[in-house]
Amino acid sequence: MHRIAIVGAGKIGHMIADLLSHCGDYQVAVIDKSVEQLERLRLATPVECIAIDVNDPDAVAAALRGRFAVLSAAPFQVTGRIAEAAAMAGVHYLDLTEDVANTRRVRALAATARTAFIPQCGLAPGFITIVGYDLAKRFDQLQDVRLRVGALPQYPSNALNYNLTWSTDGVINEYCEPCEEISNGELVNAPPLEEREEFSLDGVTYEAFNTSGGVGTLCETLRGRVQNLNYRTIRYPGHAAIMKALLQDLRLRERREVLRDILEHALPTTLQDVVIVFVTVTGMKKGRLVQETYANKVYGQAFHGVERSAIQLTTAAGICGVLDLLAKGHLPQQGFIRQEDVSLDKFLANRFGRVYAMRERQVMEVPAA
């Protein structure tokens, strides 16, 4: 049995702990600075709870020593410090961050580490990157790679057509930071909330626009091999225009704490959400111009009689699936590991990765190995 630690006892950390503790192959500890947050954990299988300041790498490192891995489900602002603690403790490190600066910090730590450092193991970046690279490998020559992901309410009922389904700070950050993409063969930074487009899937119209971080390391991996590669977040039409007014016209991008307070007091959370994954790759195969598309919708499920949102399940399944592959020796055991290094077939065959095959509502079960 592998001893692992999860940093962060929020919605996603709670879901990760539930999945890993229930499967029977991991001895789980949950670390958070908030005793109250730890006390709110309601898990079918008991876990160890450790209350320490997650901003203190020395304290976190002391709690990690002797464990197999640490999984960061903490806010992106502290990801770098948790990675430092993992390096000090000599344990494998996985996170969910979409923040570009923190991923660069993780890569720098991985250069001298004796263990694996695997950032961006969630939905986007994460699963979307695995899918995009798997499709891209099938082409003789690449032209366009388009990655689209959204976590949306099934029943939108406000002007933003949106409910809070995950970290408010994370949403604001991806709406504000530059967006890495490849355009006409050149690596560039595009502005967030721009390059809006509309498309339809299953008879529903959506909009998609630039947001930061979702492409992961794929631009670097495919640079020189693809003409255009971009990532855009999916929302219902009208969302981008309102967010641009708030962030740019009202200049709330300079006062993010104010915007966070507004959103968290005005937008309710929901468990009735849907995660949309839509990837299109165009290029040459055997002298012909070909397009291949991966499209999927994942809905919330019941786990141990408790309703879980689609974004909880897909994000937690992403990092748990990668951990499983690491533990079983299907991934390198040292250095910086990209999501592109994860086999799509092995991920989807994994007991946690199977979440992405759930297109209809059902009761989720995670078998032991």
C-alpha positions in Angstrom: 0.0 0.0 0.0 1.3 3.4 -1.0 1.3 6.2 1.6 0.3 9.5 0.0 -0.7 13.0 1.1 -3.2 15.4 -0.4 -2.7 19.1 0.2 -6.0 20.9 0.2 -9.3 19.8 1.8 -11.6 21.7 -0.5 -14.1 20.3 -3.0 -11.4 18.7 -5.2 -9.2 17.5 -2.4 -12.2 16.0 -0.8 -13.0 14.0 -4.0 -9.5 12.9 -4.4 -9.3 11.6 -0.9 -12.6 9.8 -1.3 -11.4 8.0 -4.5 -8.0 7.0 -3.2 -9.0 5.9 0.3 -11.9 3.8 -1.0 -9.9 1.9 -3.6 -7.8 0.2 -0.9 -4.4 0.7 -2.4 -3.5 4.0 -0.8 -3.1 5.1 2.8 -4.3 8.7 2.6 -3.4 11.8 4.7 -5.1 15.2 4.0 -3.2 18.3 4.8 -4.8 21.7 5.2 -4.1 24.8 7.3 -7.8 25.0 8.3 -8.9 22.7 11.1 -12.5 23.6 10.3 -12.0 22.5 6.6 -10.5 19.2 7.7 -13.4 18.6 10.1 -15.8 19.0 7.2 -14.4 16.0 5.4 -17.0 13.3 5.2 -15.4 10.2 3.7 -16.6 6.6 3.5 -13.1 5.5 4.5 -11.3 7.4 7.3 -8.1 9.2 6.5 -5.4 10.9 8.5 -5.9 14.7 8.9 -2.9 17.0 9.4 -3.4 20.7 10.2 -0.3 22.7 9.3 0.5 25.9 7.4 0.7 24.9 3.8 2.7 28.1 3.0 5.6 26.7 5.1 7.7 24.3 2.9 9.7 23.0 5.9 6.5 22.1 7.8 4.9 20.4 4.8 8.2 18.6 4.0 8.2 17.2 7.5 4.7 15.8 7.0 5.6 14.3 3.6 8.8 12.4 4.6 8.4 8.6 4.1 5.4 8.9 1.8 5.2 7.8 -1.8 3.7 11.0 -3.3 2.0 14.3 -2.6 -1.0 15.5 -4.6 -1.6 19.3 -4.5 -5.2 20.3 -4.6 -4.4 23.7 -3.0 -4.9 27.1 -4.6 -2.5 27.9 -7.4 -0.8 30.6 -5.3 0.8 28.0 -3.0 1.6 25.3 -5.6 5.2 26.3 -5.9 5.8 26.0 -2.1 4.3 22.5 -2.0 6.5 21.5 -4.9 9.5 22.8 -2.9 8.4 20.7 0.1 8.1 17.6 -2.1 11.6 18.1 -3.4 12.9 18.5 0.2 11.1 15.4 1.3 12.1 13.3 -1.7 8.6 12.3 -2.7 6.8 12.2 -6.0 4.8 15.4 -6.8 1.5 15.9 -8.7 -0.7 18.9 -9.0 -3.7 20.4 -10.8 -2.5 23.9 -11.5 -3.2 25.8 -14.7 -0.9 28.6 -13.7 2.0 28.9 -16.1 4.5 30.6 -13.7 4.0 27.9 -11.1 4.5 25.1 -13.7 7.8 26.7 -14.7 8.8 26.6 -11.0 7.9 22.9 -10.8 10.0 22.2 -13.9 13.0 23.9 -12.3 12.7 21.8 -9.2 12.3 18.6 -11.2 15.6 19.2 -13.0 17.5 18.1 -9.8 14.9 15.9 -8.2 15.2 12.1 -7.6 11.5 11.7 -8.0 8.8 12.4 -10.6 7.3 15.9 -10.8 4.0 15.8 -12.7 2.1 19.1 -12.9 -1.2 19.9 -14.6 -2.9 16.5 -13.9 -6.5 17.7 -13.9 -9.0 18.4 -16.8 -7.4 21.3 -18.6 -4.5 21.2 -18.6 -4.4 17.4 -18.0 -6.9 15.2 -19.8 -7.3 17.6 -22.7 -3.6 17.6 -23.3 -3.5 13.8 -23.3 -6.3 13.7 -25.9 -4.8 16.4 -28.0 -1.4 14.8 -28.2 -2.9 11.3 -28.9 -4.8 12.7 -31.9 -1.8 14.7 -33.1 0.5 11.6 -33.1 -1.7 10.0 -35.7 -0.9 12.5 -38.4 2.0 12.6 -40.9 1.8 16.4 -40.9 -0.1 18.7 -38.6 -2.0 21.8 -39.5 -4.4 22.8 -36.7 -4.9 21.5 -33.1 -7.9 23.0 -31.3 -8.5 22.2 -27.7 -11.9 23.3 -26.1 -13.1 22.5 -22.6 -15.9 23.8 -20.4 -17.4 23.1 -17.0 -21.0 24.5 -17.3 -24.3 24.4 -15.4 -26.8 22.1 -17.0 -29.5 24.6 -16.3 -28.1 28.2 -16.5 -30.3 30.8 -14.9 -28.4 34.1 -14.7 -27.0 36.7 -17.1 -23.5 35.1 -17.0 -25.1 31.7 -17.8 -22.7 30.3 -15.2 -22.4 28.8 -11.7 -19.3 28.4 -9.6 -18.1 24.8 -10.1 -14.5 25.1 -8.9 -11.9 27.6 -7.6 -13.1 31.2 -8.0 -9.4 32.4 -7.9 -8.6 29.9 -10.6 -11.3 31.1 -12.9 -10.3 34.7 -12.5 -6.6 33.9 -13.0 -7.3 32.2 -16.3 -9.4 35.1 -17.5 -6.6 37.6 -16.8 -3.3 36.0 -17.7 -1.7 35.8 -21.2 -2.7 32.7 -23.3 0.1 30.7 -24.9 -0.7 29.4 -28.4 1.0 28.7 -31.8 -0.2 30.9 -34.6 1.1 30.5 -38.2 3.9 28.4 -36.8 5.1 30.9 -34.2 4.8 30.6 -30.4 2.9 33.7 -29.2 1.0 35.0 -26.2 -2.6 35.9 -27.0 -4.9 38.1 -24.8 -7.5 36.3 -22.6 -11.2 36.6 -23.4 -10.4 37.2 -27.1 -10.7 35.2 -30.3 -14.3 34.3 -29.5 -16.0 31.7 -31.6 -19.3 29.8 -31.6 -20.0 26.2 -32.2 -22.8 23.6 -31.7 -22.7 20.2 -30.1 -25.7 18.0 -29.7 -27.9 20.9 -30.8 -26.7 23.3 -28.1 -24.8 26.5 -29.1 -21.7 27.4 -27.1 -19.1 30.1 -27.2 -15.3 29.6 -26.7 -12.6 32.2 -26.1 -9.0 32.4 -25.0 -8.1 31.6 -21.4 -4.7 31.0 -19.8 -3.0 27.7 -18.9 -5.3 25.1 -20.5 -2.8 24.1 -23.2 -0.2 22.9 -20.7 3.1 22.1 -22.2 1.6 21.1 -25.6 2.8 24.2 -27.4 6.4 23.5 -26.5 6.0 19.8 -27.5 4.5 20.5 -30.9 6.3 23.7 -31.7 7.8 23.4 -35.2 5.4 20.6 -36.1 2.0 22.4 -36.2 0.8 25.6 -37.8 -1.9 26.6 -35.3 -2.5 25.3 -31.8 -4.8 27.0 -29.3 -6.9 26.4 -26.2 -10.2 28.0 -25.5 -12.7 27.7 -22.6 -16.3 26.8 -23.4 -19.2 28.8 -22.0 -22.8 29.6 -23.0 -23.1 32.7 -25.3 -22.9 36.1 -23.6 -20.5 35.1 -20.8 -17.4 36.5 -22.4 -18.9 39.9 -23.0 -19.9 40.4 -19.4 -16.6 39.2 -18.0 -14.7 41.6 -20.4 -16.9 44.4 -19.0 -16.1 43.5 -15.4 -12.4 42.8 -15.9 -11.4 45.4 -18.5 -14.0 48.2 -18.5 -14.5 48.2 -14.7 -10.8 47.3 -14.3 -11.5 44.5 -11.8 -8.5 42.6 -13.1 -6.6 45.0 -11.0 -8.8 44.3 -8.0 -9.2 40.5 -8.2 -10.2 40.1 -4.5 -13.2 42.5 -5.2 -14.3 40.4 -8.2 -13.9 37.2 -6.2 -16.2 38.6 -3.5 -18.8 39.7 -6.1 -18.8 36.3 -7.8 -18.9 34.2 -4.7 -21.8 36.2 -3.3 -23.8 36.4 -6.5 -23.3 33.1 -8.2 -24.5 29.9 -6.5 -22.6 26.6 -6.7 -24.2 23.6 -8.4 -23.7 19.9 -8.6 -25.8 19.7 -11.7 -23.0 20.5 -14.2 -21.6 19.1 -17.3 -18.0 18.9 -18.5 -17.5 19.3 -22.2 -14.3 18.1 -23.9 -14.0 19.0 -27.6 -10.7 18.5 -29.5 -10.2 18.9 -33.3 -7.0 18.1 -35.1 -6.5 18.7 -38.8 -3.5 17.6 -41.0 -2.2 15.3 -43.6 -2.4 11.5 -43.6 -1.0 9.6 -46.6 -1.3 12.6 -48.8 -4.8 13.6 -47.8 -6.1 16.5 -45.7 -7.9 14.8 -42.8 -9.7 16.0 -39.6 -10.2 14.0 -36.5 -12.4 15.0 -33.5 -12.8 13.9 -29.9 -16.0 15.1 -28.3 -17.4 14.1 -24.9 -19.7 15.2 -22.2 -19.4 14.0 -18.6 -22.1 14.6 -16.0 -22.1 14.5 -12.3 -22.4 11.1 -10.6 -23.3 9.6 -7.3 -20.3 8.2 -5.3 -21.0 6.4 -2.0 -24.5 7.8 -2.1 -23.2 11.4 -2.3 -23.8 13.5 -5.4 -20.6 14.8 -7.0 -20.3 17.4 -9.6 -18.8 16.6 -13.0 -15.9 19.0 -12.5 -15.1 17.3 -9.1 -15.1 13.9 -10.7 -13.1 14.7 -13.9 -10.5 16.8 -12.1 -10.0 14.2 -9.3 -10.1 11.3 -11.8 -7.3 13.0 -13.8 -4.8 13.3 -10.9 -5.8 9.9 -9.4 -5.4 8.2 -12.8 -1.9 9.6 -13.3 -1.0 8.6 -9.7 -2.1 5.1 -10.4 -0.1 4.9 -13.6 3.0 6.2 -11.8 2.5 3.7 -8.9 2.2 0.9 -11.4 5.4 1.9 -13.3 3.7 3.1 -16.5 5.4 6.5 -16.1 9.0 7.6 -15.6 9.9 7.7 -11.9 12.1 10.7 -12.0 12.2 14.2 -13.5 9.6 16.5 -15.2 6.8 14.4 -16.6 4.4 16.0 -19.2 0.8 15.1 -19.7 1.9 14.2 -23.2 3.9 11.3 -21.6 0.6 9.7 -20.5 -0.9 7.2 -22.8 -4.6 7.9 -23.6 -5.4 4.2 -23.9 -3.8 3.4 -20.6 -5.5 6.4 -18.9 -9.0 5.5 -20.2 -8.4 1.8 -19.1 -7.5 3.0 -15.6 -10.1 2.6 -12.9 -10.1 6.3 -12.3 -9.7 7.4 -15.9 -12.9 5.5 -16.8 -14.8 8.5 -15.4 -14.3 10.1 -18.8 -16.3 7.2 -20.4 -19.4 8.1 -18.3 -21.6 9.9 -20.8 -24.9 9.3 -18.8 -25.7 9.7 -15.2 -24.9 6.5 -13.2 -23.6 5.4 -9.9 -19.8 5.6 -9.9 -17.7 2.7 -8.5 -14.0 2.4 -8.3 -12.7 -1.1 -8.0 -9.5 -2.1 -6.2 -6.5 -3.0 -8.3 
